[in-house]
Amino acid sequence: MLTREQISDGLRRALYVTNERVETAIFLALALEKPLLIEGPAGAGKTEVAKVLAEILHTELIRLQCYEGLDEARALYEWNYQKQLLRMQAGEQQGLRWEELSEHIFSRDYLLERPLLKAITAPSRVVLLIDEIDKADEEFEAFLLELLSDFQVSVPELGTLKAHERPAVILTSNRARELSEALRRRCLHLFIDFPGAEQERKIIELKVPELDAKLAAEAARFVGAIRKLGLRKPPSIAETLDWARALVRLGVRELDTDAVRTALGVLLKHEDDRIKVESKASALAPRRR
């Protein structure tokens, strides 16, 4: 089992800038073999935790992207109907009875594993990311409870399938809707907000080392300031990094009003947000012109 220090070192090696609270939550989720529910605004780095954790554990990341209408067939398994039909046709030619055929075609050989079943049946521990669980319907959330508590799933034709090795489970939520208490009880909880200016500066310096250090600090402060404007879609960390790379490509040497306005399309993805920030650019730009 990994120690807290190994988790901390692994995060640093993966260039994931974070704090002791996040490191402790990841450590406890692994130590207690409990799912970790991470809530926070979109783009704050929640999904990245699962990617980095898979890197630290040197294992596969299996991702289930949730959406409205997601059902068991897409998340757990489907029967390979085409393969079953071919086997049935072959069986009929051989004179096999339905009882003999049905026992065969409802075996694991005819099962198409979806992310949840892949994670449960994996021969070694994997990281299972259940991303944006708040977008799934409440019925699907209830369906997950057996997996999150007992690390097993039920397939009527095959019975209960239990994990050989418990996967490390990360659930993320942008809090589009309130999650059930039953789901929360089965998870450890962590909230990840947007980083402060100093932490975001460190992220920019690590990920975009070609950007001047002073510009990196100014860019981090600027992004932090516009996130407080009540935008329709505040910039994510990934968009901040894209913006920093854009500043490098544009040869920006001073983050003045003109430089800010030039590349806002990298940072903001809604026209009303762009208009709002442009109207305040002269006040927010570190170096006004």
Salt bridges, closest charged atoms under 4 A:
ASP9 OD1 - ARG12 NH2 2.58
GLU20 OE2 - ARG4 NH2 3.24
GLU39 OE2 - ARG184 NH2 3.05
GLU39 OE1 - HIS189 NE2 2.75
GLU78 OE1 - ARG74 NH1 3.93
GLU78 OE1 - ARG114 NH2 2.36
GLU99 OE1 - ARG97 NH1 3.58
GLU100 OE1 - ARG97 NE 3.99
GLU113 OE2 - ARG108 NH2 3.45
ASP131 OD2 - ARG63 NH2 2.64
GLU132 OE1 - LYS135 NZ 3.02
GLU141 OE1 - ARG177 NH2 2.67
GLU178 OE2 - ARG184 NH2 3.02
GLU198 OE2 - ARG201 NH2 2.34
GLU200 OE1 - ARG227 NH1 2.79
GLU205 OE1 - ARG201 NH1 2.81
GLU218 OE2 - ARG287 NH2 2.96
GLU239 OE1 - LYS233 NZ 3.31
GLU239 OE2 - LYS269 NZ 3.37
ASP242 OD1 - ARG245 NH1 3.35
GLU254 OE2 - ARG287 NH1 3.62
ASP256 OD2 - ARG289 NH2 2.67
ASP258 OD2 - ARG289 NH1 3.22
GLU271 OE2 - ARG274 NH2 2.38
GLU278 OE1 - ARG274 NH1 3.05
